Amino acid sequence: MLASPPPQLPLLKRIPPGLWTALVWVAATVQPLVEYVLMPPRHEYSLSYLRDGLDSLMTQALLTLAFLVVLTGSALLRRRTAVAYGLVIVGTIISSVAWRQDEVSPLQFLGVDVALCYVAATRPRRTAITATVGTLGVLAGYLVPRWAAGGESGTASEPFVALTVIIAWLIGNSVHQARAHTAELHARGTAQAITAERLRIAREMHDTVAHSIGIIALQAGAAVRVVETQPARAREAMITVEQVGRETLAGLRRMLGALRQAEQGQGPATRDQEPNGHDQGHARAPLRPTVGLADLERLAATTTAAGVRVEVWWQGKRHPLPADIDLAAFRIVQEAVTNVVRHATVDRCQVKIEYREDELVVEVVDRGTGSGTNTTNTHTGFGLVGMRERIALLDGRFTAGPLPGGGFRVAALIPVPTAAGDEPVAKAGTK
């Protein structure tokens, strides 16, 4: 019942993409600076990173500007991705200008590849393709002038760097497609769970309506038989007919608006059909008599026998509830208590039913340390989705989540129409 904290991601995945970009770019920029400028002279030297290449103040200013531009782009990568990516490329170009280079350094361009991978993974496909084409255009801007001037005397680095750019786009695009597919599956599963819950509510409403119509028929028949000999009893019977009819009509109005949205032949409804297409749902899951808060004593005894003691606290003046509200309240308690037995390492839980003037409060609390799987997970579990759907159909409020000191709490506040009468005050206590 207790929702466990989300699993910790590996350290490498917890590092923001902007920080990855900055780390890779700065490392590629500092490495030749340390190796060819700051270290003592050696026999090896570089034509691209001369020891006196940074002697002029203009060169130092350009390299400093390159650092500032790239670090700014890395910091903005999540909030302003397109602008940030452009800044990373501009900073890379400024860095090559500072060293008076006429070709791209493959190591220096790895920071651009990291940023491009993030763009392809998180932004629309058109944006990612535009960024990739623009990057290839920058590489062509280095290579084409050298070819045109005949100054290319060796193997150019730009084609190799272009290959790394395409690979970065392919990796980011694959991540983007995987995330989109996962989101689609989750949305489809949630929609199916909601549809299944609506269909289950429809079956339970069938029981409620059938029961109410039966009461109406009996009371109307009794009124007809005694209307001449016992007018008072006939009047009481007709009052009952009116009361039950109004409650049933109110329940139907609350339910039908949502139930009509469920498309026929989709979701869990099709699972109740045999291969030949004939509906066997009633044969597999026969309709049961309507239950309500009066059955909490039986539920508590059954759960206690399963090893978890259920303490039921009644507060306020108990009075008859509309059948759909009574049923929803019982189902909320039943689902929450079932989750305590399944997922919380605890030997007891508390159930509070509070009758207010025009509201019903249902609360289930445990102090367990369960795994938080299945229905307790607010993101992937469907038990909480079903409970929330029930309360939403009744225009109520539903909350579920871990408690600060440990444990889990499920609470629902359901508005109740004006009751026809009140029962004697029930004593508050434990069960």
C-alpha positions in Angstrom: 0.0 0.0 0.0 2.9 2.3 0.7 4.3 3.9 -2.5 8.1 3.4 -2.5 10.3 6.2 -3.7 11.2 6.1 -7.4 14.3 4.0 -8.2 17.6 6.0 -8.3 18.9 6.3 -11.9 22.5 5.5 -12.6 24.9 8.3 -12.0 25.6 8.8 -15.7 21.9 9.2 -16.4 21.4 11.7 -13.6 23.9 14.1 -15.1 22.0 16.7 -17.2 22.6 16.7 -20.9 23.9 20.3 -20.7 26.5 19.3 -18.2 27.6 16.4 -20.4 27.9 18.8 -23.4 30.0 21.3 -21.3 32.2 18.6 -19.9 33.0 17.0 -23.2 33.6 20.4 -24.9 35.8 21.8 -22.2 37.8 18.6 -21.9 38.4 18.7 -25.7 39.5 22.3 -25.5 41.7 22.1 -22.4 43.5 18.9 -23.6 45.6 20.5 -26.4 46.1 23.6 -24.3 47.7 21.6 -21.5 49.6 19.2 -23.8 51.0 21.6 -26.3 51.1 25.0 -24.5 51.5 24.5 -20.7 53.6 21.3 -20.6 57.4 21.6 -21.0 58.6 21.5 -24.6 58.9 18.1 -26.2 60.0 16.7 -29.5 56.4 16.3 -30.6 54.5 19.4 -31.6 51.2 20.3 -33.3 50.6 22.3 -36.4 47.1 23.1 -35.1 48.0 24.1 -31.5 51.2 26.1 -31.6 52.9 27.0 -28.4 52.7 30.7 -29.2 49.2 30.4 -30.7 47.6 32.1 -27.7 50.2 34.8 -27.1 48.1 37.7 -28.6 45.4 39.3 -26.5 42.9 38.9 -29.4 43.4 35.2 -29.4 43.0 34.9 -25.7 39.8 37.0 -25.8 38.4 34.8 -28.6 39.1 31.6 -26.7 37.5 33.1 -23.6 34.5 34.1 -25.6 34.2 30.6 -27.0 34.2 29.2 -23.4 31.5 31.6 -22.3 29.3 31.0 -25.4 29.5 27.2 -25.1 28.9 27.2 -21.3 25.9 29.5 -21.8 24.5 27.2 -24.5 25.0 24.1 -22.2 23.1 25.8 -19.4 20.2 26.7 -21.7 20.1 23.3 -23.4 16.9 22.1 -21.6 15.0 25.4 -21.6 15.9 26.9 -25.0 17.2 23.9 -26.9 17.4 25.3 -30.4 19.1 28.5 -29.3 21.5 26.6 -27.0 22.5 24.2 -29.7 23.3 27.1 -32.0 25.5 28.7 -29.2 27.4 25.4 -28.9 28.2 25.4 -32.6 29.1 29.1 -32.6 31.4 28.6 -29.6 33.1 25.7 -31.4 33.7 27.9 -34.5 35.1 30.7 -32.4 37.5 28.2 -30.8 38.8 27.2 -34.1 39.2 30.8 -35.1 41.1 31.5 -31.9 43.7 28.8 -32.9 43.6 30.0 -36.5 42.5 26.6 -37.7 41.1 26.0 -41.1 39.7 22.5 -40.4 37.5 20.9 -37.7 39.0 19.1 -34.8 37.1 15.7 -34.4 37.7 15.8 -30.6 36.4 19.3 -30.3 33.2 18.5 -32.2 32.2 15.7 -29.8 30.5 18.3 -27.6 28.4 19.3 -30.6 27.5 15.6 -31.1 26.3 15.3 -27.5 24.1 18.4 -27.8 22.7 17.1 -31.2 21.8 13.8 -29.6 19.8 15.6 -27.0 18.0 17.7 -29.6 17.1 14.6 -31.6 15.9 12.8 -28.5 13.7 15.5 -27.0 12.5 17.8 -29.9 10.3 17.2 -32.9 11.7 15.4 -35.9 11.8 18.5 -38.1 13.8 20.5 -35.5 16.3 17.6 -35.2 16.7 17.3 -38.9 17.2 21.0 -39.3 19.9 21.0 -36.6 21.6 18.1 -38.3 21.6 19.7 -41.8 22.8 23.0 -40.3 25.7 21.2 -38.6 26.7 19.4 -41.8 26.6 22.8 -43.5 29.1 24.1 -41.0 31.4 21.2 -41.7 31.1 21.9 -45.5 32.0 25.5 -44.7 35.4 24.3 -43.5 36.0 21.7 -46.2 34.8 23.4 -49.5 37.0 26.5 -49.3 40.1 24.3 -48.9 39.1 22.1 -51.8 38.4 25.2 -53.9 41.8 26.7 -53.1 43.6 23.4 -53.6 45.0 23.5 -50.1 43.8 20.0 -49.1 46.9 17.8 -49.1 45.9 15.0 -46.8 42.9 13.2 -45.4 40.2 15.7 -44.5 38.7 15.4 -41.0 35.3 16.8 -42.0 33.8 13.6 -43.5 34.7 11.7 -40.4 33.1 14.3 -38.2 30.0 14.3 -40.5 29.7 10.6 -39.8 29.8 11.2 -36.0 27.1 13.9 -36.5 24.8 11.4 -38.4 25.4 8.8 -35.7 24.5 11.3 -32.9 21.2 12.1 -34.8 20.4 8.4 -35.2 20.9 7.7 -31.5 18.8 10.6 -30.4 16.1 9.8 -32.9 16.0 6.2 -31.6 15.6 7.5 -28.1 12.8 9.8 -29.2 10.9 7.0 -30.9 11.3 4.7 -27.9 9.9 7.4 -25.6 7.0 8.2 -27.9 6.1 4.5 -28.1 6.3 4.1 -24.3 4.0 7.1 -23.8 1.5 5.7 -26.3 1.4 2.4 -24.6 0.9 4.0 -21.2 -1.9 6.2 -22.5 -3.5 3.2 -24.1 -3.2 1.2 -21.0 -4.7 4.0 -18.9 -7.6 4.4 -21.3 -8.3 0.7 -21.2 -8.2 0.7 -17.4 -10.7 3.6 -17.3 -12.9 1.8 -19.9 -12.8 -1.4 -17.8 -13.7 0.5 -14.7 -16.7 2.2 -16.4 -17.9 -1.1 -17.7 -17.6 -2.6 -14.2 -19.5 0.3 -12.8 -22.2 -0.3 -15.4 -22.6 -3.9 -14.3 -22.9 -2.8 -10.6 -25.4 -0.1 -11.6 -27.4 -2.9 -13.3 -27.7 -4.6 -9.9 -28.6 -1.3 -8.2 -31.3 -0.4 -10.7 -32.7 -3.9 -10.7 -32.9 -3.8 -6.9 -34.5 -0.4 -6.9 -37.1 -1.3 -9.5 -37.9 -4.4 -7.5 -38.6 -2.3 -4.4 -40.7 0.1 -6.5 -42.7 -2.7 -7.9 -43.3 -4.3 -4.5 -44.3 -1.1 -2.8 -46.5 0.0 -5.7 -48.3 -3.4 -5.6 -48.7 -3.1 -1.9 -50.1 0.4 -2.2 -52.7 -0.8 -4.8 -53.9 -3.6 -2.5 -54.4 -1.4 0.6 -55.2 2.0 -1.0 -58.9 1.6 -0.1 -58.7 -0.2 3.2 -55.5 1.3 4.7 -54.8 4.7 3.1 -51.9 5.5 5.5 -50.0 2.4 4.6 -50.6 3.1 0.9 -49.3 6.6 1.4 -46.1 5.3 3.1 -45.6 2.8 0.3 -45.9 5.5 -2.4 -43.5 7.8 -0.5 -41.0 4.9 -0.5 -41.6 4.5 -4.3 -40.9 8.2 -4.8 -37.8 8.2 -2.7 -36.3 5.1 -4.3 -37.1 6.4 -7.7 -35.4 9.7 -7.1 -32.3 8.1 -5.7 -32.1 5.7 -8.7 -32.6 8.5 -11.2 -29.9 10.6 -9.5 -27.5 7.7 -9.7 -28.2 7.1 -13.3 -27.7 10.7 -14.2 -24.3 10.7 -12.5 -23.2 7.6 -14.3 -24.6 7.7 -17.8 -22.6 10.8 -18.8 -19.3 8.9 -18.3 -20.5 5.5 -19.3 -21.7 6.8 -22.7 -18.1 7.8 -23.5 -16.9 4.1 -23.4 -16.7 2.9 -27.0 -18.4 -0.4 -27.7 -16.2 -3.4 -28.5 -13.0 -1.9 -27.2 -10.8 -2.4 -24.1 -11.7 -5.0 -21.5 -15.2 -5.5 -22.9 -13.8 -7.6 -25.7 -12.1 -9.9 -23.1 -15.6 -11.1 -22.1 -16.2 -12.5 -25.5 -15.6 -16.0 -26.7 -13.7 -16.7 -30.0 -17.0 -17.0 -31.8 -17.9 -13.4 -30.9 -20.8 -14.2 -28.5 -20.7 -12.2 -25.3 -20.1 -14.4 -22.3 -19.4 -11.7 -19.8 -22.4 -12.5 -17.6 -21.4 -16.2 -17.6 -17.9 -15.5 -16.5 -18.6 -12.7 -14.0 -22.2 -13.1 -12.8 -23.8 -10.1 -11.3 -23.7 -10.0 -7.5 -26.1 -8.4 -5.0 -25.4 -4.8 -4.2 -23.0 -4.2 -1.4 -22.4 -1.2 0.7 -20.9 0.2 4.0 -23.1 -2.2 5.9 -20.8 -5.0 4.7 -17.7 -3.4 6.3 -18.0 -5.7 9.3 -17.8 -8.7 7.1 -14.9 -7.2 5.1 -13.0 -6.4 8.4 -13.5 -10.0 9.7 -12.3 -11.5 6.4 -9.2 -9.2 6.3 -8.4 -9.9 9.9 -8.5 -13.6 9.1 -6.0 -12.9 6.3 -3.5 -11.4 8.9 -4.2 -7.7 8.8 -6.4 -6.3 11.5 -8.9 -3.7 10.2 -10.0 -1.0 12.7 -13.3 0.6 11.6 -14.1 4.0 13.0 -17.6 5.4 12.5 -18.1 9.1 13.1 -21.1 11.3 12.7 -24.8 10.4 12.5 -25.3 7.5 10.2 -28.1 7.8 7.7 -29.2 6.0 4.6 -27.0 6.7 1.5 -27.9 6.6 -2.2 -27.1 3.1 -3.5 -24.4 4.3 -5.9 -22.6 6.3 -3.2 -22.9 3.5 -0.6 -21.4 1.1 -3.2 -18.6 3.4 -4.2 -17.6 4.0 -0.6 -17.5 0.3 0.1 -15.4 -0.4 -3.1 -12.9 2.3 -2.1 -12.4 0.7 1.3 -12.3 -2.8 -0.2 -9.6 -1.8 -2.8 -7.5 0.1 -0.3 -7.6 -2.6 2.4 -6.8 -5.2 -0.3 -3.7 -3.2 -1.2 -2.7 -3.1 2.5 -2.8 -6.9 2.6 -0.9 -7.3 -0.6 1.7 -4.6 -0.5 2.2 -3.1 3.0 4.3 -4.9 5.6 1.9 -4.1 8.4 -0.4 -6.0 10.7 -3.2 -3.4 10.9 -4.8 -0.5 9.2 -7.5 2.1 10.1 -10.7 2.8 8.2 -12.6 5.9 9.0 -16.1 6.6 7.8 -17.4 10.0 8.6 -20.9 11.1 8.0 -21.3 14.8 7.5 -24.4 16.9 6.8 -24.0 16.7 3.0 -20.7 14.8 2.6 -19.3 11.3 3.2 -15.6 11.0 4.1 -13.8 7.7 3.6 -10.2 7.3 4.7 -7.9 4.2 4.9 -4.5 4.7 6.6 -1.7 2.2 7.2 1.8 2.6 8.6 3.4 0.0 6.5 6.5 0.0 4.3 5.3 -1.9 1.2 7.0 -2.1 -2.1 4.7 0.4 -3.7 4.1 -1.8 -6.8 0.9 -2.6 -8.6 -2.0 -0.5 -7.5 -0.1 1.7 -5.2 1.9 3.2 -8.0 0.2 6.4 -9.0 1.9 6.4 -12.4 1.5 2.8 -13.6 -0.9 1.1 -11.3 -4.6 0.9 -12.3 -6.1 0.4 -8.8 -5.8 4.0 -7.9 -7.0 5.0 -11.4 -10.2 3.0 -10.8 -10.8 4.5 -7.4 -10.2 8.0 -8.7 -12.6 7.3 -11.6 -15.3 6.1 -9.2 -15.1 9.3 -7.1 -14.9 11.6 -10.2 -18.1 10.1 -11.5 -19.8 11.1 -8.2 -18.3 14.7 -8.3 -16.1 13.9 -5.3 -12.5 14.4 -4.4 -9.9 11.6 -4.2 -6.3 11.7 -2.8 -3.8 8.9 -2.3 -0.2 9.1 -1.3 2.5 8.3 1.2 2.5 9.9 4.7 5.4 12.0 5.9 6.1 9.7 8.9 5.7 6.5 6.8 2.7 4.7 5.6 0.1 5.4 3.0 -3.3 7.2 3.0 -6.3 6.8 0.7 -9.0 9.4 1.2 -12.2 10.2 -0.6 -14.8 13.0 0.0 -18.2 12.3 -1.7 -21.0 14.8 -1.8 -24.3 13.2 -0.6 -27.8 14.5 -1.6 -30.2 15.3 1.2 -31.0 12.1 3.0 -34.6 11.0 3.5 -34.0 10.1 7.1 -31.5 9.5 9.8 -30.6 6.3 11.7 -29.7 6.4 15.4 -26.3 7.8 16.2 -23.7 5.1 15.9 -21.0 5.0 18.5 -17.5 5.7 17.5 -15.1 3.0 18.2 -12.9 0.3 16.9 -13.8 -2.9 15.2 
